[in-house]
Amino acid sequence: MASWAEPGARPYRGRFAPSPSGPLHNGSLLAAMASFLDARVHQGQWLLRMEDIDTPRVVPGADRVIMNQLTKLGMHWDEEIVWQSQRLALYQAAFVSLADRDLVYGCACTRQELPAEGPYPGTCSRGLPPGRRARAWRFRVQPGIEHFHDRWQGPQQQDVTAQTGDFIIKRADGLWAYQMVVVVDDGEQGITHIVRGHDLLDSTARQRMLARQLGIAYPEVMHVPLLRDSAGRKLSKQNHAAAMDLSHPLLTLGRAWQALGFDTLQAGSVEAFWTRAQEQWAHRYGLR
């Protein structure tokens, strides 16, 4: 197969990182498909990571269901699967590194004490109020505008201080927050490119700031469109989205392909679909 990788570029390492809180639905497939195609057209590696750090939401056996769904759709990962729940020591080490430089602090605030909208007001940034103890831990955001380029959305910028303020990296229930673990995981796994849903575009500036303080080279990003239901809501497990239909894999793949903005793709098999899809993806998105 032809290679569309750029000469001299870092070896491409991408990933798909679902939460095993249930089977993949058609909305999940858009991100999986885009990340898989982007890795393949760059002759890169595509990793599968189970983001099971939010243990109350994990459904036993859902990780195996997800693996089976991807396999039936012809999407094969290149290395052993990683489960976040088995990597707690990595997150703790990163936390200690930040704490040693006074880049995190304990926060006693409850949700009821915080404004409904706007950034965290910094209530505990200079120390806990008398008689209070830390419930969660926040990362100290550095002032300034964070600029980056998104391969789908174009130039982006965000004033994290004004939009979110100091954000939580360890939750009040003792679990590590998404913003923390995803940065540590991507750094430890050597991820060079992130392809994920548009709903996570807003997290990118925060993650870039955190990665910089941890000495991690933040990956290039591409945030693809979301699939929405008839009410305009993001298709998600929280909204009870149905599992993908695997009885007709080509039809399921074709619908996701069109949802990504491509014309109908004619293919007689799953293997043929991926071959043709890679050619079209490379033509549109293969090179920067």
PyMOL commands that set and color helices and strands:
alter all, ss='L'
color gray80, all
select helices_A, chain A and resi 26-41+55-57+62-72+84-86+88-99+111-113+160-163+178-188+198-213+249-259+270-285
alter helices_A, ss='H'
color red, helices_A
select strands_A, chain A and resi 13-16+45-50+82-83+104-107+136-139+145-150+154-159+167-170+193-197+220-224
alter strands_A, ss='S'
color yellow, strands_A
deselect
rebuild
show_as cartoon
